[in-house]
Amino acid sequence: MITEAINERYTQLSETSCCLSCGGAINHANPQTGEVCVDLGSGRGNDVIRLAEEVGETGHAYGIDISKGMIVKAKANIEKFEVKNATILQAELENLPLENDSVNVVISNCTINHAANKQAVWNEIYRILKTGGRFVVSDIYATSPIADEYRNDPVAVAECWAGAVTKNEYLTMLEKAGFKKIIIYEESAPYEKGSAEVASLTISGYKPEE
Ligand SMILES: C[S@@+](CC[C@H](N)C(=O)[O-])C[C@H]1O[C@@H](n2cnc3c(N)ncnc32)[C@H](O)[C@@H]1O
């Protein structure tokens, strides 16, 4: 149900140019020549194209998204700008179609809050990152737990607020996944969204040596 609501909402939004981001994750990712990068919830593909340009022809950028419309739009944009070192894949965040220890940097902007099993998503990010690899994620958190009546409401989750967890829960998931050196680069003041109060943050962390 939630996946269907997300597909419907974002397929409609794929043909618009409205801003769907909640922070500047890509500005802190610092991709290097030759690196492999992934954007989770890549939308229309703008950040994938920027990552691909920054890593150059010896690197690669993957965009992963669940919504059909976004996949079509992102592939069209990559073709339009003749980007050769980028690939768009349709998949859920909890089951990433990438090899273990294969990625240098994962970014994501305003997406992980939608996932039904966020711990599984963080475990997947950890799995695909190489040792020493990093993530930089912009996302939202709830200033207090989302009421039960909204938490599993597919439309409210698709609207980018009802799936939010508290900041403490967010940080606990990163720690459980195994990430170290957690840095919060940006954090907004709380604001009203739907029937909740949320805030945005941009956060990074590293996959340490075993
Ligand atoms: C708010 S938009 C952000 C798009 C893009 N990152 C940006 O900043 O413009 C969220 C994106 O995440 C995708 N998405 C939401 N839930 C997802 C899931 N469980 N698995 C994969 N993609 C998902 C949506 O289809 C949508 O394209």
PDBQT file of the ligand as one rigid body, heavy atoms in Angstrom, charges set to zero:
ROOT
HETATM    1  C1  LIG A 301      11.182  13.552  -1.885  1.00  0.00    +0.000 C 
HETATM    2  S1  LIG A 301      11.674  12.686  -3.321  1.00  0.00    +0.000 S 
HETATM    3  C2  LIG A 301      13.376  13.206  -3.446  1.00  0.00    +0.000 C 
HETATM    4  C3  LIG A 301      13.965  12.996  -4.818  1.00  0.00    +0.000 C 
HETATM    5  C4  LIG A 301      15.406  13.484  -4.963  1.00  0.00    +0.000 C 
HETATM    6  N1  LIG A 301      16.276  12.812  -3.997  1.00  0.00    +0.000 N 
HETATM    7  C5  LIG A 301      15.497  14.977  -4.798  1.00  0.00    +0.000 C 
HETATM    8  O1  LIG A 301      16.077  15.464  -3.816  1.00  0.00    +0.000 OA
HETATM    9  O2  LIG A 301      14.965  15.686  -5.665  1.00  0.00    +0.000 OA
HETATM   10  C6  LIG A 301      11.786  11.017  -2.747  1.00  0.00    +0.000 C 
HETATM   11  C7  LIG A 301      12.170  10.010  -3.814  1.00  0.00    +0.000 C 
HETATM   12  O3  LIG A 301      12.384   8.754  -3.182  1.00  0.00    +0.000 OA
HETATM   13  C8  LIG A 301      11.727   7.735  -3.898  1.00  0.00    +0.000 C 
HETATM   14  N2  LIG A 301      11.363   6.693  -2.910  1.00  0.00    +0.000 N 
HETATM   15  C9  LIG A 301      10.503   6.812  -1.883  1.00  0.00    +0.000 A 
HETATM   16  N3  LIG A 301      10.444   5.687  -1.189  1.00  0.00    +0.000 NA
HETATM   17  C10 LIG A 301      11.287   4.814  -1.773  1.00  0.00    +0.000 A 
HETATM   18  C11 LIG A 301      11.645   3.463  -1.506  1.00  0.00    +0.000 A 
HETATM   19  N4  LIG A 301      11.121   2.778  -0.492  1.00  0.00    +0.000 N 
HETATM   20  N5  LIG A 301      12.565   2.878  -2.312  1.00  0.00    +0.000 NA
HETATM   21  C12 LIG A 301      13.112   3.571  -3.353  1.00  0.00    +0.000 A 
HETATM   22  N6  LIG A 301      12.802   4.856  -3.660  1.00  0.00    +0.000 NA
HETATM   23  C13 LIG A 301      11.894   5.468  -2.885  1.00  0.00    +0.000 A 
HETATM   24  C14 LIG A 301      10.529   8.430  -4.537  1.00  0.00    +0.000 C 
HETATM   25  O4  LIG A 301      10.064   7.736  -5.663  1.00  0.00    +0.000 OA
HETATM   26  C15 LIG A 301      11.098   9.798  -4.867  1.00  0.00    +0.000 C 
HETATM   27  O5  LIG A 301      11.666   9.844  -6.149  1.00  0.00    +0.000 OA
ENDROOT
TORSDOF 0
